[in-house]
């Protein structure tokens, strides 16, 4: 069974995210501030429709939408969109949309081709601890996804500075390196406590479902690796003053670990989490 109302909201949301992405590219390359504001408005409408689609699926299923690859991929994109809208509203960095919206659209494009039938939860997923586990993961991944986009912006701007392209239109549209570095740190500092809660709530859920807090399941292991990467980043920044180039690369590596934790483990490895 597929929710009709979910389809009504989901497809326009994907289309509007694509339109917003194009508008952000136009705003970035042609220096059109009004286009950037329009892109933010379109992204907001897309996010509202996306939220309604998730709400419709929740009502149709009688549970939160987190039980399969389609549902969590949609939630993954929703979390990144949520964090992006908050940051874009606060810092007014229009160029950020050109680097974050492609990630949101790619996730939803992938979700759109996955099986979308609503099925009953297997017994292991019938837990309030799992709901808390997924909620914290959405916020953590949303922050890490934003830091990924910011890190790409930092490395591109740094490369232009090293090449002496200080007067190119693209260079002038990107924020300065210090601002990007601080935003990268802020996004990771926001997301890291939630990633810690992901591990804690996941362990409690695992004990309730399978009788053990930790079993070195591939997804558990890669979630821990992801946590360690960001922990090293924060420790190195606060203790040794790691900033700039190295910090941007750590953010990229960390998010690649996030992607492998969710997608790679499901595709290439097997374990207790294979069905989510």
C-alpha positions, 0 to 999 in steps of 0.5 A, a space after each residue: 500500500 502507498 499513501 495517495 496523499 503522500 504522492 500528492 505532496 512528495 512529487 511536487 516537493 522533489 520538483 521544487 527542490 530541483 527548481 530551488 537548486 537551479 535558482 541557487 546556481 543562477 544566483 551564485 553564477 550571475 550574482 542575482 540577489 533576488 534570485 537567491 531570495 526566491 530560491 530560499 522561498 522555493 526551498 521553504 515551500 518544498 520543505 513544507 510539502 516534504 513535511 506534509 508527505 512524511 506526515 501523510 505517510 505517518 498517518 497512513 502507516 500508523 507509525 513514524 516513517 523510519 522502517 525501510 530505506 525509502 523512509 529513512 532516506 526521505 527523512 535524511 534529506 528532510 533533516 538536511 533541509 531543516 538545518 539548511 533553512 535555519 542556517 540560511 535564514 540566520 546567516 544569509 549565505 545564499 551561496 550555501 544553497 548551491 552546495 547543499 540543495 544538490 545533496 538534498 535532491 540526490 537523496 530524494 531522487 534516490 528515495 523516489 526509485 526505492 520501493 515505497 509500499 507501507 508494511 507493518 513493523 517487524 518486532 525489532 522495530 517496535 520500540 520507542 527507543 528506536 524512534 528516539 534513535 532515528 530522531 537524533 540521527 536525523 538531526 545529526 546527519 542534517 548537521 553533518 550534511 550541512 558541514 559537508 556543503 560548507 567544507 566543499 565551499 571552503 576548499 573551492 574558495 581556498 583553491 581560488 585564493 591559492 591560484 590568485 583568482 581573487 577578482 573572479 565573480 565566483 570567488 566574490 560570491 563565496 563567504 570568506 574563509 574564516 566565516 566558512 571555517 566557523 560555520 563548518 565547526 558550528 555545524 559539526 558542534 551542533 550535530 556531534 551531541 546528537 550523534 552521541 545520542 544515536 549511539 546511546 539510544 541505539 545501544 539501548 534499543 539493541 539490548 531491548 530487541 536482541 539482548 545485547 547493547 553492542 554486537 559489532 554489527 557492521 552498521 554499529 561499527 561504522 556508526 562508531 567509526 563516524 563518531 570517532 572521526 568527528 570526535 577527532 575533528 573536535 578534539 584536534 580543533 579545541 586542543 591543537 587548533 586545527 582549522 581551515 584546510 585540515 578541518 574541511 577535509 575532516 568534515 568531508 571524510 566524516 560525511 563520507 563515513 555517514 553515507 557509507 554507514 547508511 548506504 554502503 553497509 546496506 549495499 555491501 555488508 549484512 547484519 542485524 540492520 540490513 532491513 533498515 
